[in-house]
Amino acid sequence: MSLKNKVAVITGAASGIGEHCARHFAQQGAAVVIADLNLAAAGKVADSINAEGGRALAVAMDVTNEEAVNAGIEEAAKVFGGIDVLVSNAGIQIISPVDEFAFSDWKKMLAIHLDGAFLTTKAVLKHMYSSGKGGSIVYMGSVHSHEASKLKAAYVTAKHGLLGLARVVAKEGGSRGVRANVVCPGFVRTPLVDKQIPEQAKALGISEADVIKNVMLKDTVDGEFTTLADVATTVAFLAGFESNALTGQSVLVTHGWSMH
């Protein structure tokens, strides 16, 4: 179950969970492709990994744009000689009650989370199938792939949708050695989550401390946030797992918040 000498494309890898996954993969000996909308930030992460003796390439990628996705994946495969792992991680958050949710925001959310997962999957499968070596696809789901929360209709819908995509990819790819799984973290203290705390406090009319304790972490077994290391370790485990014994699954990394 090794990532040594594997080539891994990670979307949304210029910050947050994606960056942490990229650094963890590089430490495990993988060549990592830092795919992000922000090429300058992706370049800094890649330069940092390369300076530490790892192998990294930054590519600009708008995951909602088919041409951009295909170009980025082709560049990655050309530079590193193939693609073994995709971590589909790019995502954003927009919160609003359903009755006030702007359709444009709904479409934007689904485009980034679902279109992005589909387009990157389609692009890497070509390489995984033709190489004869198969590969591993890990989707960044969420506890919201299984649970619902107020104000997050688009996010919950998208994260539920990733389960369906992963299961189909697992069924189609099984005979070709391609595995697909979903990692479902609870709340991780990233800039995305830090931004939500005041937004939720305002929307729900409660204090920020109450948002953390009584909304975000109320159903965990220990009142703790999931850490970046918790998520990166789980992603790396799934990415490096080499048999079809573990495919089409969702792994909840939530401090016991959701148990399936």
C-alpha positions in Angstrom: 0.0 0.0 0.0 2.6 2.5 -1.1 2.5 5.8 -2.9 6.2 5.6 -3.7 6.7 6.6 -7.4 3.0 7.0 -8.0 1.8 10.1 -9.9 -1.0 11.9 -8.1 -3.1 14.8 -9.4 -4.7 16.7 -6.6 -7.3 19.5 -7.4 -7.7 22.5 -5.2 -4.2 21.7 -3.9 -2.9 25.3 -3.4 -4.4 25.5 0.1 -6.3 23.8 2.9 -7.0 20.0 2.7 -5.7 19.7 -0.9 -2.3 21.3 0.0 -2.0 19.1 3.1 -2.7 16.0 1.0 -0.2 17.0 -1.6 2.6 17.5 1.0 1.7 14.2 2.7 1.8 12.4 -0.7 5.1 13.9 -1.5 6.5 12.8 1.8 5.3 9.2 0.9 7.3 9.4 -2.3 4.6 10.3 -4.8 5.1 12.8 -7.6 2.3 15.3 -7.0 0.5 17.6 -9.4 -0.8 20.7 -7.7 -3.9 21.6 -9.8 -5.6 24.8 -8.8 -7.4 27.8 -10.1 -4.7 30.0 -8.5 -1.6 29.1 -10.5 0.7 31.4 -8.4 -0.4 29.8 -5.2 -0.1 26.3 -6.7 3.4 27.2 -7.9 4.5 28.2 -4.4 3.3 24.9 -3.0 5.1 23.0 -5.8 8.3 25.0 -5.3 8.2 24.3 -1.6 7.7 20.5 -2.2 10.5 20.5 -4.8 12.8 22.4 -2.4 12.3 19.7 0.2 13.4 17.0 -2.2 10.0 16.0 -3.5 8.6 16.0 -7.0 5.8 18.5 -7.8 4.3 20.2 -10.8 1.8 23.1 -10.6 -0.9 23.3 -13.3 -3.6 25.9 -13.7 -7.0 24.2 -13.6 -10.6 25.5 -13.5 -12.3 22.1 -12.8 -15.5 23.4 -14.4 -13.8 23.9 -17.8 -13.4 20.7 -19.8 -10.6 22.1 -22.0 -8.7 23.4 -18.9 -9.1 20.0 -17.1 -8.0 18.0 -20.2 -5.0 20.3 -20.8 -3.9 20.1 -17.1 -4.2 16.3 -17.0 -2.3 15.9 -20.3 0.5 18.1 -19.1 0.7 16.1 -15.8 0.8 12.8 -17.7 3.4 14.1 -20.1 5.7 15.4 -17.4 5.5 12.4 -15.1 4.8 9.6 -17.5 1.2 8.7 -16.5 -1.3 9.2 -13.8 -2.0 6.7 -10.9 -4.1 8.7 -8.5 -6.7 11.5 -8.7 -7.7 13.3 -5.6 -10.8 15.3 -6.6 -10.8 17.9 -3.8 -11.6 21.4 -5.4 -14.6 22.9 -3.7 -16.2 26.0 -2.3 -19.1 26.8 0.1 -22.1 29.1 -0.3 -24.7 29.1 2.4 -28.3 30.3 2.2 -31.8 29.0 3.0 -33.4 27.1 0.1 -36.1 29.7 -0.4 -33.5 32.4 -0.8 -30.8 30.3 -2.6 -29.8 32.1 -5.8 -30.0 29.7 -8.8 -26.7 31.0 -10.1 -25.0 30.1 -6.8 -26.7 26.6 -6.9 -25.3 26.0 -10.4 -21.9 27.3 -9.4 -21.7 24.9 -6.4 -22.8 21.9 -8.5 -20.4 22.8 -11.3 -17.3 23.0 -9.0 -18.1 19.9 -6.9 -19.8 17.6 -9.4 -18.8 18.8 -12.9 -15.3 19.1 -11.6 -15.3 15.6 -10.2 -16.7 14.2 -13.4 -14.4 16.0 -15.8 -11.2 15.2 -13.9 -12.3 11.6 -13.5 -13.0 11.3 -17.2 -9.6 12.8 -18.1 -7.6 10.6 -15.8 -9.5 7.3 -16.6 -8.1 7.5 -20.1 -4.6 7.2 -18.7 -5.4 4.7 -16.0 -7.2 2.4 -18.5 -4.6 2.7 -21.3 -1.6 2.1 -18.9 -3.0 -1.3 -17.9 -1.9 -0.4 -14.3 -5.3 0.9 -13.2 -5.3 3.5 -10.5 -7.1 5.0 -7.5 -9.6 7.9 -7.5 -10.4 9.6 -4.1 -13.3 12.1 -4.0 -13.3 14.6 -1.2 -16.8 14.2 0.2 -18.0 15.4 3.5 -20.0 14.3 6.5 -22.6 16.1 4.4 -22.4 13.2 1.9 -24.4 11.4 4.6 -26.0 14.0 6.8 -27.9 17.3 6.1 -27.4 20.7 7.7 -29.5 23.8 7.4 -28.4 26.5 4.8 -26.3 24.1 2.8 -28.7 22.7 0.1 -26.3 22.9 -2.8 -23.3 21.6 -0.8 -25.2 18.6 0.7 -26.7 17.8 -2.7 -23.2 17.9 -4.3 -21.5 15.8 -1.6 -24.3 13.2 -1.8 -23.8 13.2 -5.5 -20.1 12.2 -5.2 -21.1 9.0 -3.6 -23.1 8.0 -6.7 -20.3 9.0 -9.0 -17.7 7.0 -7.0 -19.9 3.9 -6.9 -20.4 3.9 -10.7 -16.7 4.5 -11.3 -15.9 1.7 -9.0 -18.2 -0.7 -10.9 -17.0 0.4 -14.3 -13.3 0.5 -13.3 -13.1 -2.6 -11.3 -12.1 -5.0 -14.1 -9.5 -2.4 -15.2 -7.9 -2.1 -11.8 -9.4 1.3 -11.0 -10.7 1.9 -7.5 -12.9 4.9 -6.4 -13.7 5.9 -2.9 -14.9 8.9 -1.0 -13.4 10.5 2.1 -16.0 12.2 4.2 -14.4 14.6 6.8 -16.3 16.4 9.5 -15.5 20.0 10.1 -11.8 20.8 9.6 -10.4 24.2 10.6 -9.5 25.5 7.2 -10.1 29.1 5.9 -13.4 27.7 4.4 -14.7 26.7 7.8 -13.3 29.7 9.6 -15.3 31.9 7.1 -18.5 29.9 7.8 -18.4 30.4 11.6 -19.4 34.1 11.6 -21.7 33.5 8.6 -23.6 30.8 10.5 -23.6 32.8 13.7 -25.3 35.7 11.9 -27.8 33.5 10.0 -28.7 31.5 13.0 -28.7 34.4 15.5 -26.2 32.7 17.9 -22.6 33.4 19.0 -19.6 32.1 17.2 -18.7 29.9 20.2 -22.2 28.4 20.0 -21.8 27.7 16.3 -18.6 25.7 17.0 -19.9 23.9 20.1 -23.6 23.4 19.3 -23.7 23.3 15.5 -20.4 22.1 14.1 -19.2 19.7 16.8 -22.3 18.9 18.8 -22.5 15.3 17.5 -18.8 14.4 17.7 -17.7 12.0 20.5 -15.1 14.4 21.8 -16.0 17.9 20.7 -13.0 18.0 18.5 -12.4 19.3 14.9 -11.2 16.8 12.4 -7.5 17.7 11.6 -5.9 18.2 8.2 -3.6 15.3 9.1 -6.6 13.0 9.9 -7.9 13.7 6.3 -4.6 13.5 4.5 -3.7 10.2 6.2 -7.0 8.7 5.2 -6.8 9.9 1.6 -3.3 8.5 1.3 -4.4 5.2 2.7 -7.2 4.9 0.1 -5.0 6.1 -2.7 -2.3 3.5 -1.9 -4.7 0.6 -1.3 -4.0 -1.7 -4.2 -6.9 -4.1 -4.3 -10.5 -4.0 -5.3 -11.4 -5.1 -1.7 -11.8 -1.4 -0.9 -13.7 0.4 -3.6 -17.0 2.2 -3.9 -16.8 3.1 -0.2 -17.1 6.2 1.8 -14.9 6.6 4.8 -16.2 9.0 7.5 -13.4 10.9 9.3 -15.7 12.8 11.7 -14.7 12.0 15.3 -17.8 9.8 15.5 -20.3 12.5 14.3 -21.7 10.3 11.6 -21.5 6.5 11.8 -22.3 4.4 8.7 
